[in-house]
């Protein structure tokens, strides 16, 4: 899985340190938790990234962008 430094940082803030953990995550939950942890409203594109990487973690398939 290929994510940038910012997404990797966000995942670590949320306690996600493995692809297995990510495969069991929920994009809504991660997005909401990130807003709570950072105290900042996140761009909706962050949800899109979470959904895409969770899908890849679960299936091994990347979404075409």
C-alpha positions in Angstrom: 0.0 0.0 0.0 1.3 3.4 -0.9 0.3 6.3 1.2 1.9 9.7 1.7 3.6 10.9 4.8 0.5 12.9 5.9 -1.9 9.9 5.7 0.7 7.7 7.4 0.9 10.3 10.2 -2.9 10.4 10.5 -3.1 6.6 10.7 -0.5 6.5 13.4 -2.4 9.2 15.4 -5.4 6.9 15.2 -3.4 3.8 16.3 -3.4 2.1 12.9 0.0 0.6 12.5 -0.7 -2.4 10.3 -2.6 -3.3 7.1 -4.5 -5.9 9.1 -5.7 -3.2 11.5 -6.6 -1.0 8.5 -8.6 -3.9 6.9 -10.9 -4.0 10.0 -11.3 -0.2 10.1 -14.3 1.9 9.0 -13.7 5.1 7.0 -16.5 7.0 8.8 -15.0 6.0 12.2 -11.4 6.9 11.2 -12.6 10.3 9.7 -14.6 11.2 12.9 -11.8 10.0 15.2 -9.2 12.1 13.3 -11.3 15.2 13.7 -11.6 14.4 17.4 -7.9 13.7 17.9 -6.7 16.8 16.0 -9.5 19.2 16.9 -9.6 20.2 13.2 -12.4 19.7 10.6 -10.9 17.4 8.0 -11.3 17.8 4.2 -13.8 15.3 2.8 -11.0 14.0 0.6 -9.5 12.5 3.7 -12.6 10.2 4.0 -12.1 9.2 0.3 -8.5 8.2 1.0 -9.5 6.3 4.1 -12.2 4.4 2.1 -9.7 3.6 -0.7 -6.9 2.3 1.5 -9.4 0.3 3.6 -10.7 -1.3 0.4 -7.2 -2.1 -0.7 -6.3 -3.6 2.7 -9.4 -5.8 2.5 -9.3 -6.9 -1.1 -5.8 -6.2 -2.4 -7.4 -4.2 -5.3 -6.8 -0.5 -5.8 -9.6 1.8 -6.8 -9.1 3.6 -10.1 -8.9 7.3 -9.5 
